Amino acid sequence: CSLLFHATVLGAWVGAWVIPLDWEQAWQDWPVPCFLGALGGYFAGSVVFVLKLWLTLRKGEGQGSEHLKQH
């Protein structure tokens, strides 16, 4: 799904923002912030995807039941 891909890439990009900060923390080493950002982005994208799917199915639920009543 393109939504999950874009959310993951955006999360990794946002996670990379902390790399140049000079805090000298273990979580700031090269792959960790990008990895954590990608995980966060994927999770956020998954939540948005499930919500969109739920709303779409909920919207279509009423139409389907009316269609069944007509036959």
Protein Blocks (a to p, Z undefined) as FASTA:
>chain_A
ZZlmmmmmmmmmmmmmmmmpcnhpaklgmklmmmmmmmmmmmmmmmmmmmmmmmmmmmmm
mmmmmmmmmZZ
